[in-house]
């Protein structure tokens, strides 16, 4: 991180009024992210660079000497993981990513053990964390909270970067990064992501992972997105408006079986019943026809990638796990590598990783 935090150059009232693309301009500095809040702050060049860096880190980490090199890159830095919403994969992959790079780690996962129980505001809690740590990784059920705290910290004498690890129903940008990295790896022998058909299935209206990934895919020419869901769980119009602005092809439908033969990637999602506005709301929606079963393996292409952000319920049969096209367990591990690449980039250490890789592994 070098230079002035650009978010300190704008008034909060003005920042709130901006659309997502305008906001993204204030989150990067000198071609790299400072705060990581939105999918909109990543262009195609950054996605390619992060994917390449993640692969270099992954390959470097296979040797003891490589792990020692990586662990010394940021051993003078400290990271706080503050997760006020339940999480397994996101929390652990960030934890592991920090360990790979040598950061000292602390965590708060239960606000009942913090001073919020004494009446301290969440904003003051985060300001306190920033006094002790060099990076804050935050997961919250409150929409807009990561933006608010990032802005507040950018306007202090000690700006500290915040990574959004899931914010309300808004976005989950690092999940989208690991999804893109998974697609990059899955399609590296069949021409890359360009020109592929990506099918999203399930609870698309309340799934923040889909919201972020759908935007990132606009950077890949020829991609067509399919949104397959019951009407009450269908993708939001705001996402479709973004796709329209980008000139991306898409199709909104309810027939899962119809689109299976067209899919190059199938992105399954669970029902997000934690966002129900009344008890049993999700249970009244029949989602049985939106489950991927072993019998569907005969209907998809030989290279089709079956993905899921996890956790899963009934939407993918466990019998599918053994098919080589089921990449959701690779997807989990990819999260660790791409998050390590992102953190290394925030702190400007990507050049050292590239040099070590070129000297020792090329």
PAZA-57257 format. One record per residue (C-alpha): residue in one letter; x, y negated, z; residue number from 1. Coordinates in steps of 0.5 Angstrom, whole numbers, always signed. Example, Ala and Ser with C-alpha at 12.3 -4.5 7.8 and 13.67 -1.06 7.14 Angstrom:
BEGIN
drense res=a | x=+25 | y=+9 | z=+16 | n=1
drense res=s | x=+27 | y=+2 | z=+14 | n=2
This chain:
BEGIN
drense res=x | x=+0 | y=+0 | z=+0 | n=1
drense res=x | x=+3 | y=-7 | z=-2 | n=2
drense res=x | x=+0 | y=-14 | z=-3 | n=3
drense res=x | x=-6 | y=-17 | z=+0 | n=4
drense res=x | x=-12 | y=-13 | z=+1 | n=5
drense res=x | x=-17 | y=-16 | z=-5 | n=6
drense res=x | x=-23 | y=-15 | z=-1 | n=7
drense res=x | x=-21 | y=-20 | z=+3 | n=8
drense res=x | x=-22 | y=-25 | z=-2 | n=9
drense res=x | x=-30 | y=-24 | z=-3 | n=10
drense res=x | x=-35 | y=-26 | z=+2 | n=11
drense res=x | x=-39 | y=-21 | z=+5 | n=12
drense res=x | x=-46 | y=-24 | z=+3 | n=13
drense res=x | x=-43 | y=-24 | z=-5 | n=14
drense res=x | x=-40 | y=-17 | z=-4 | n=15
drense res=x | x=-47 | y=-14 | z=-2 | n=16
drense res=x | x=-51 | y=-17 | z=-8 | n=17
drense res=x | x=-46 | y=-14 | z=-13 | n=18
drense res=x | x=-47 | y=-8 | z=-17 | n=19
drense res=x | x=-43 | y=-2 | z=-16 | n=20
drense res=x | x=-38 | y=-3 | z=-22 | n=21
drense res=x | x=-37 | y=-10 | z=-19 | n=22
drense res=x | x=-36 | y=-8 | z=-12 | n=23
drense res=x | x=-31 | y=-3 | z=-15 | n=24
drense res=x | x=-26 | y=-8 | z=-17 | n=25
drense res=x | x=-25 | y=-10 | z=-10 | n=26
drense res=x | x=-23 | y=-3 | z=-8 | n=27
drense res=x | x=-17 | y=-2 | z=-12 | n=28
drense res=x | x=-10 | y=-6 | z=-12 | n=29
drense res=x | x=-5 | y=-5 | z=-17 | n=30
drense res=x | x=-8 | y=+1 | z=-20 | n=31
drense res=x | x=-9 | y=+5 | z=-14 | n=32
drense res=x | x=-14 | y=+5 | z=-9 | n=33
drense res=x | x=-14 | y=+2 | z=-2 | n=34
drense res=x | x=-21 | y=+3 | z=+1 | n=35
drense res=x | x=-24 | y=+9 | z=-3 | n=36
drense res=x | x=-32 | y=+8 | z=-2 | n=37
drense res=x | x=-35 | y=+9 | z=-9 | n=38
drense res=x | x=-34 | y=+14 | z=-15 | n=39
drense res=x | x=-34 | y=+7 | z=-20 | n=40
drense res=x | x=-27 | y=+5 | z=-17 | n=41
drense res=x | x=-24 | y=+11 | z=-21 | n=42
drense res=x | x=-23 | y=+11 | z=-29 | n=43
drense res=x | x=-21 | y=+16 | z=-33 | n=44
drense res=x | x=-13 | y=+15 | z=-33 | n=45
drense res=x | x=-14 | y=+15 | z=-25 | n=46
drense res=x | x=-18 | y=+22 | z=-25 | n=47
drense res=x | x=-12 | y=+25 | z=-30 | n=48
drense res=x | x=-7 | y=+22 | z=-26 | n=49
drense res=x | x=-10 | y=+25 | z=-19 | n=50
drense res=x | x=-11 | y=+31 | z=-22 | n=51
drense res=x | x=-4 | y=+32 | z=-25 | n=52
drense res=x | x=-1 | y=+30 | z=-18 | n=53
drense res=x | x=-6 | y=+35 | z=-14 | n=54
drense res=x | x=-3 | y=+40 | z=-19 | n=55
drense res=x | x=+4 | y=+38 | z=-17 | n=56
drense res=x | x=+3 | y=+38 | z=-10 | n=57
drense res=x | x=-1 | y=+45 | z=-10 | n=58
drense res=x | x=+5 | y=+48 | z=-14 | n=59
drense res=x | x=+11 | y=+44 | z=-9 | n=60
drense res=x | x=+7 | y=+47 | z=-3 | n=61
drense res=x | x=+8 | y=+54 | z=-5 | n=62
drense res=x | x=+16 | y=+54 | z=-3 | n=63
drense res=x | x=+18 | y=+53 | z=+4 | n=64
drense res=x | x=+23 | y=+47 | z=+2 | n=65
drense res=x | x=+17 | y=+44 | z=-2 | n=66
drense res=x | x=+13 | y=+44 | z=+4 | n=67
drense res=x | x=+18 | y=+41 | z=+8 | n=68
drense res=x | x=+19 | y=+35 | z=+3 | n=69
drense res=x | x=+11 | y=+34 | z=+3 | n=70
drense res=x | x=+11 | y=+34 | z=+10 | n=71
drense res=x | x=+16 | y=+28 | z=+11 | n=72
drense res=x | x=+13 | y=+24 | z=+6 | n=73
drense res=x | x=+8 | y=+21 | z=+11 | n=74
drense res=x | x=+10 | y=+23 | z=+18 | n=75
drense res=x | x=+11 | y=+16 | z=+20 | n=76
drense res=x | x=+3 | y=+15 | z=+19 | n=77
drense res=x | x=-3 | y=+17 | z=+23 | n=78
drense res=x | x=-10 | y=+18 | z=+21 | n=79
drense res=x | x=-17 | y=+18 | z=+25 | n=80
drense res=x | x=-22 | y=+23 | z=+22 | n=81
drense res=x | x=-29 | y=+20 | z=+25 | n=82
drense res=x | x=-34 | y=+25 | z=+23 | n=83
drense res=x | x=-41 | y=+23 | z=+26 | n=84
drense res=x | x=-45 | y=+28 | z=+21 | n=85
drense res=x | x=-44 | y=+35 | z=+21 | n=86
drense res=x | x=-38 | y=+38 | z=+16 | n=87
drense res=x | x=-34 | y=+44 | z=+15 | n=88
drense res=x | x=-31 | y=+44 | z=+8 | n=89
drense res=x | x=-30 | y=+36 | z=+8 | n=90
drense res=x | x=-27 | y=+35 | z=+15 | n=91
drense res=x | x=-22 | y=+41 | z=+14 | n=92
drense res=x | x=-20 | y=+40 | z=+8 | n=93
drense res=x | x=-18 | y=+33 | z=+10 | n=94
drense res=x | x=-15 | y=+35 | z=+16 | n=95
drense res=x | x=-11 | y=+40 | z=+12 | n=96
drense res=x | x=-9 | y=+35 | z=+7 | n=97
drense res=x | x=-6 | y=+30 | z=+12 | n=98
drense res=x | x=-2 | y=+36 | z=+15 | n=99
drense res=x | x=+1 | y=+37 | z=+8 | n=100
drense res=x | x=+3 | y=+30 | z=+8 | n=101
drense res=x | x=+6 | y=+30 | z=+15 | n=102
drense res=x | x=+1 | y=+25 | z=+18 | n=103
drense res=x | x=-1 | y=+25 | z=+25 | n=104
drense res=x | x=-8 | y=+27 | z=+26 | n=105
drense res=x | x=-14 | y=+25 | z=+31 | n=106
drense res=x | x=-21 | y=+26 | z=+31 | n=107
drense res=x | x=-28 | y=+24 | z=+33 | n=108
drense res=x | x=-34 | y=+29 | z=+31 | n=109
drense res=x | x=-39 | y=+28 | z=+37 | n=110
drense res=x | x=-41 | y=+21 | z=+39 | n=111
drense res=x | x=-43 | y=+23 | z=+45 | n=112
drense res=x | x=-36 | y=+23 | z=+48 | n=113
drense res=x | x=-34 | y=+16 | z=+45 | n=114
drense res=x | x=-36 | y=+9 | z=+48 | n=115
drense res=x | x=-42 | y=+9 | z=+44 | n=116
drense res=x | x=-45 | y=+12 | z=+50 | n=117
drense res=x | x=-43 | y=+6 | z=+54 | n=118
drense res=x | x=-47 | y=+2 | z=+49 | n=119
drense res=x | x=-41 | y=+0 | z=+44 | n=120
drense res=x | x=-43 | y=-1 | z=+37 | n=121
drense res=x | x=-41 | y=+4 | z=+31 | n=122
drense res=x | x=-37 | y=-2 | z=+28 | n=123
drense res=x | x=-33 | y=-4 | z=+35 | n=124
drense res=x | x=-31 | y=+3 | z=+35 | n=125
drense res=x | x=-28 | y=+3 | z=+28 | n=126
drense res=x | x=-25 | y=-3 | z=+30 | n=127
drense res=x | x=-22 | y=+0 | z=+36 | n=128
drense res=x | x=-19 | y=+6 | z=+32 | n=129
drense res=x | x=-16 | y=+2 | z=+27 | n=130
drense res=x | x=-12 | y=-1 | z=+32 | n=131
drense res=x | x=-8 | y=+6 | z=+33 | n=132
drense res=x | x=-9 | y=+9 | z=+26 | n=133
drense res=x | x=-6 | y=+7 | z=+19 | n=134
drense res=x | x=-12 | y=+11 | z=+15 | n=135
drense res=x | x=-19 | y=+12 | z=+17 | n=136
drense res=x | x=-23 | y=+18 | z=+14 | n=137
drense res=x | x=-30 | y=+17 | z=+16 | n=138
drense res=x | x=-37 | y=+21 | z=+15 | n=139
drense res=x | x=-43 | y=+18 | z=+17 | n=140
drense res=x | x=-51 | y=+19 | z=+16 | n=141
drense res=x | x=-52 | y=+11 | z=+15 | n=142
drense res=x | x=-52 | y=+9 | z=+8 | n=143
drense res=x | x=-48 | y=+3 | z=+7 | n=144
drense res=x | x=-44 | y=+4 | z=+14 | n=145
drense res=x | x=-37 | y=+5 | z=+10 | n=146
drense res=x | x=-38 | y=-1 | z=+6 | n=147
drense res=x | x=-39 | y=-5 | z=+12 | n=148
drense res=x | x=-33 | y=-3 | z=+16 | n=149
drense res=x | x=-29 | y=-3 | z=+10 | n=150
drense res=x | x=-30 | y=-10 | z=+9 | n=151
drense res=x | x=-29 | y=-12 | z=+16 | n=152
drense res=x | x=-23 | y=-9 | z=+17 | n=153
drense res=x | x=-20 | y=-12 | z=+11 | n=154
drense res=x | x=-22 | y=-19 | z=+14 | n=155
drense res=x | x=-17 | y=-17 | z=+20 | n=156
drense res=x | x=-10 | y=-18 | z=+21 | n=157
drense res=x | x=-9 | y=-11 | z=+20 | n=158
drense res=x | x=-13 | y=-8 | z=+14 | n=159
drense res=x | x=-13 | y=-1 | z=+15 | n=160
drense res=x | x=-16 | y=+3 | z=+9 | n=161
drense res=x | x=-22 | y=+7 | z=+10 | n=162
drense res=x | x=-24 | y=+14 | z=+6 | n=163
drense res=x | x=-31 | y=+15 | z=+5 | n=164
drense res=x | x=-32 | y=+22 | z=+6 | n=165
drense res=x | x=-40 | y=+22 | z=+5 | n=166
drense res=x | x=-44 | y=+16 | z=+7 | n=167
drense res=x | x=-52 | y=+17 | z=+8 | n=168
drense res=x | x=-55 | y=+19 | z=+1 | n=169
drense res=x | x=-50 | y=+14 | z=-2 | n=170
drense res=x | x=-44 | y=+17 | z=-5 | n=171
drense res=x | x=-39 | y=+23 | z=-3 | n=172
drense res=x | x=-33 | y=+20 | z=-8 | n=173
drense res=x | x=-28 | y=+25 | z=-6 | n=174
drense res=x | x=-33 | y=+31 | z=-7 | n=175
drense res=x | x=-33 | y=+28 | z=-14 | n=176
drense res=x | x=-26 | y=+28 | z=-15 | n=177
drense res=x | x=-25 | y=+35 | z=-13 | n=178
drense res=x | x=-31 | y=+37 | z=-17 | n=179
drense res=x | x=-27 | y=+34 | z=-23 | n=180
drense res=x | x=-21 | y=+37 | z=-21 | n=181
drense res=x | x=-24 | y=+44 | z=-21 | n=182
drense res=x | x=-27 | y=+42 | z=-28 | n=183
drense res=x | x=-20 | y=+40 | z=-31 | n=184
drense res=x | x=-17 | y=+47 | z=-28 | n=185
drense res=x | x=-23 | y=+51 | z=-31 | n=186
drense res=x | x=-23 | y=+48 | z=-38 | n=187
drense res=x | x=-16 | y=+47 | z=-39 | n=188
drense res=x | x=-16 | y=+53 | z=-44 | n=189
drense res=x | x=-22 | y=+51 | z=-48 | n=190
drense res=x | x=-21 | y=+44 | z=-49 | n=191
drense res=x | x=-22 | y=+40 | z=-43 | n=192
drense res=x | x=-28 | y=+37 | z=-40 | n=193
drense res=x | x=-30 | y=+33 | z=-46 | n=194
drense res=x | x=-36 | y=+35 | z=-50 | n=195
drense res=x | x=-38 | y=+40 | z=-45 | n=196
drense res=x | x=-45 | y=+41 | z=-42 | n=197
drense res=x | x=-46 | y=+40 | z=-35 | n=198
drense res=x | x=-52 | y=+43 | z=-32 | n=199
drense res=x | x=-54 | y=+40 | z=-25 | n=200
drense res=x | x=-59 | y=+45 | z=-21 | n=201
drense res=x | x=-63 | y=+44 | z=-14 | n=202
drense res=x | x=-64 | y=+38 | z=-10 | n=203
drense res=x | x=-61 | y=+33 | z=-14 | n=204
drense res=x | x=-65 | y=+27 | z=-12 | n=205
drense res=x | x=-62 | y=+27 | z=-5 | n=206
drense res=x | x=-55 | y=+30 | z=-6 | n=207
drense res=x | x=-50 | y=+25 | z=-6 | n=208
drense res=x | x=-45 | y=+30 | z=-9 | n=209
drense res=x | x=-49 | y=+30 | z=-16 | n=210
drense res=x | x=-50 | y=+22 | z=-15 | n=211
drense res=x | x=-42 | y=+21 | z=-15 | n=212
drense res=x | x=-40 | y=+27 | z=-20 | n=213
drense res=x | x=-45 | y=+25 | z=-25 | n=214
drense res=x | x=-42 | y=+18 | z=-26 | n=215
drense res=x | x=-35 | y=+20 | z=-26 | n=216
drense res=x | x=-37 | y=+25 | z=-32 | n=217
drense res=x | x=-39 | y=+18 | z=-36 | n=218
drense res=x | x=-31 | y=+18 | z=-37 | n=219
drense res=x | x=-31 | y=+24 | z=-42 | n=220
drense res=x | x=-33 | y=+23 | z=-49 | n=221
drense res=x | x=-38 | y=+28 | z=-51 | n=222
drense res=x | x=-41 | y=+31 | z=-45 | n=223
drense res=x | x=-48 | y=+32 | z=-44 | n=224
drense res=x | x=-51 | y=+33 | z=-37 | n=225
drense res=x | x=-58 | y=+37 | z=-35 | n=226
drense res=x | x=-61 | y=+35 | z=-29 | n=227
drense res=x | x=-66 | y=+41 | z=-27 | n=228
drense res=x | x=-70 | y=+41 | z=-21 | n=229
drense res=x | x=-77 | y=+41 | z=-19 | n=230
drense res=x | x=-80 | y=+34 | z=-20 | n=231
drense res=x | x=-80 | y=+32 | z=-13 | n=232
drense res=x | x=-73 | y=+33 | z=-12 | n=233
drense res=x | x=-71 | y=+31 | z=-19 | n=234
drense res=x | x=-65 | y=+26 | z=-20 | n=235
drense res=x | x=-66 | y=+19 | z=-19 | n=236
drense res=x | x=-68 | y=+13 | z=-24 | n=237
drense res=x | x=-62 | y=+9 | z=-21 | n=238
drense res=x | x=-57 | y=+15 | z=-24 | n=239
drense res=x | x=-60 | y=+15 | z=-30 | n=240
drense res=x | x=-60 | y=+8 | z=-31 | n=241
drense res=x | x=-52 | y=+8 | z=-30 | n=242
drense res=x | x=-52 | y=+14 | z=-35 | n=243
drense res=x | x=-56 | y=+10 | z=-40 | n=244
drense res=x | x=-51 | y=+4 | z=-39 | n=245
drense res=x | x=-45 | y=+9 | z=-41 | n=246
drense res=x | x=-49 | y=+11 | z=-47 | n=247
drense res=x | x=-48 | y=+18 | z=-44 | n=248
drense res=x | x=-53 | y=+24 | z=-47 | n=249
drense res=x | x=-57 | y=+27 | z=-41 | n=250
drense res=x | x=-64 | y=+31 | z=-41 | n=251
drense res=x | x=-68 | y=+32 | z=-35 | n=252
drense res=x | x=-72 | y=+38 | z=-35 | n=253
drense res=x | x=-75 | y=+44 | z=-30 | n=254
drense res=x | x=-74 | y=+50 | z=-34 | n=255
drense res=x | x=-67 | y=+53 | z=-31 | n=256
drense res=x | x=-67 | y=+59 | z=-36 | n=257
drense res=x | x=-68 | y=+55 | z=-42 | n=258
drense res=x | x=-61 | y=+51 | z=-41 | n=259
drense res=x | x=-57 | y=+57 | z=-38 | n=260
drense res=x | x=-54 | y=+59 | z=-45 | n=261
drense res=x | x=-52 | y=+52 | z=-46 | n=262
drense res=x | x=-48 | y=+51 | z=-40 | n=263
drense res=x | x=-41 | y=+50 | z=-40 | n=264
drense res=x | x=-41 | y=+49 | z=-32 | n=265
drense res=x | x=-47 | y=+50 | z=-27 | n=266
drense res=x | x=-47 | y=+46 | z=-21 | n=267
drense res=x | x=-52 | y=+49 | z=-16 | n=268
drense res=x | x=-54 | y=+45 | z=-10 | n=269
drense res=x | x=-58 | y=+47 | z=-4 | n=270
drense res=x | x=-64 | y=+44 | z=-1 | n=271
drense res=x | x=-62 | y=+38 | z=+3 | n=272
drense res=x | x=-68 | y=+38 | z=+8 | n=273
drense res=x | x=-64 | y=+34 | z=+13 | n=274
drense res=x | x=-67 | y=+28 | z=+9 | n=275
drense res=x | x=-74 | y=+30 | z=+10 | n=276
drense res=x | x=-78 | y=+25 | z=+12 | n=277
drense res=x | x=-83 | y=+29 | z=+15 | n=278
drense res=x | x=-83 | y=+36 | z=+18 | n=279
drense res=x | x=-83 | y=+42 | z=+13 | n=280
drense res=x | x=-83 | y=+37 | z=+7 | n=281
drense res=x | x=-78 | y=+41 | z=+3 | n=282
drense res=x | x=-81 | y=+48 | z=+5 | n=283
drense res=x | x=-87 | y=+46 | z=+1 | n=284
drense res=x | x=-83 | y=+46 | z=-5 | n=285
drense res=x | x=-82 | y=+52 | z=-9 | n=286
drense res=x | x=-75 | y=+52 | z=-11 | n=287
drense res=x | x=-75 | y=+60 | z=-12 | n=288
drense res=x | x=-74 | y=+59 | z=-20 | n=289
drense res=x | x=-68 | y=+55 | z=-19 | n=290
drense res=x | x=-63 | y=+60 | z=-16 | n=291
drense res=x | x=-57 | y=+63 | z=-20 | n=292
drense res=x | x=-58 | y=+71 | z=-19 | n=293
drense res=x | x=-53 | y=+76 | z=-22 | n=294
drense res=x | x=-58 | y=+78 | z=-28 | n=295
drense res=x | x=-56 | y=+71 | z=-30 | n=296
drense res=x | x=-49 | y=+72 | z=-31 | n=297
drense res=x | x=-51 | y=+76 | z=-38 | n=298
drense res=x | x=-54 | y=+70 | z=-40 | n=299
drense res=x | x=-48 | y=+65 | z=-40 | n=300
drense res=x | x=-42 | y=+64 | z=-44 | n=301
drense res=x | x=-36 | y=+67 | z=-42 | n=302
drense res=x | x=-32 | y=+61 | z=-40 | n=303
drense res=x | x=-38 | y=+58 | z=-36 | n=304
drense res=x | x=-36 | y=+55 | z=-29 | n=305
drense res=x | x=-41 | y=+56 | z=-23 | n=306
drense res=x | x=-40 | y=+51 | z=-18 | n=307
drense res=x | x=-43 | y=+49 | z=-11 | n=308
drense res=x | x=-41 | y=+44 | z=-6 | n=309
drense res=x | x=-43 | y=+49 | z=-1 | n=310
drense res=x | x=-46 | y=+51 | z=+4 | n=311
drense res=x | x=-50 | y=+55 | z=+0 | n=312
drense res=x | x=-57 | y=+58 | z=+2 | n=313
drense res=x | x=-61 | y=+63 | z=-3 | n=314
drense res=x | x=-59 | y=+59 | z=-9 | n=315
drense res=x | x=-53 | y=+63 | z=-11 | n=316
drense res=x | x=-53 | y=+71 | z=-10 | n=317
drense res=x | x=-47 | y=+73 | z=-6 | n=318
drense res=x | x=-47 | y=+79 | z=-12 | n=319
drense res=x | x=-45 | y=+73 | z=-16 | n=320
drense res=x | x=-38 | y=+72 | z=-12 | n=321
drense res=x | x=-34 | y=+77 | z=-15 | n=322
drense res=x | x=-35 | y=+74 | z=-22 | n=323
drense res=x | x=-29 | y=+70 | z=-25 | n=324
drense res=x | x=-34 | y=+65 | z=-27 | n=325
drense res=x | x=-36 | y=+63 | z=-20 | n=326
drense res=x | x=-31 | y=+58 | z=-18 | n=327
drense res=x | x=-34 | y=+55 | z=-12 | n=328
drense res=x | x=-29 | y=+58 | z=-7 | n=329
drense res=x | x=-23 | y=+55 | z=-12 | n=330
drense res=x | x=-27 | y=+49 | z=-11 | n=331
drense res=x | x=-26 | y=+49 | z=-4 | n=332
drense res=x | x=-19 | y=+50 | z=-4 | n=333
drense res=x | x=-18 | y=+44 | z=-9 | n=334
drense res=x | x=-21 | y=+39 | z=-4 | n=335
drense res=x | x=-15 | y=+40 | z=+0 | n=336
drense res=x | x=-10 | y=+39 | z=-6 | n=337
drense res=x | x=-14 | y=+33 | z=-9 | n=338
drense res=x | x=-15 | y=+30 | z=-2 | n=339
drense res=x | x=-8 | y=+30 | z=-1 | n=340
drense res=x | x=-6 | y=+27 | z=-8 | n=341
drense res=x | x=-11 | y=+21 | z=-6 | n=342
drense res=x | x=-8 | y=+20 | z=+1 | n=343
drense res=x | x=-1 | y=+20 | z=-2 | n=344
drense res=x | x=-3 | y=+15 | z=-8 | n=345
drense res=x | x=-6 | y=+10 | z=-3 | n=346
drense res=x | x=+0 | y=+10 | z=+1 | n=347
drense res=x | x=+4 | y=+10 | z=-6 | n=348
drense res=x | x=+8 | y=+16 | z=-5 | n=349
drense res=x | x=+6 | y=+19 | z=-12 | n=350
drense res=x | x=+13 | y=+17 | z=-15 | n=351
drense res=x | x=+17 | y=+21 | z=-10 | n=352
drense res=x | x=+12 | y=+27 | z=-11 | n=353
drense res=x | x=+13 | y=+27 | z=-19 | n=354
drense res=x | x=+21 | y=+26 | z=-18 | n=355
drense res=x | x=+21 | y=+32 | z=-14 | n=356
drense res=x | x=+17 | y=+36 | z=-18 | n=357
drense res=x | x=+21 | y=+34 | z=-24 | n=358
drense res=x | x=+28 | y=+36 | z=-21 | n=359
drense res=x | x=+25 | y=+42 | z=-18 | n=360
drense res=x | x=+20 | y=+46 | z=-21 | n=361
drense res=x | x=+19 | y=+43 | z=-29 | n=362
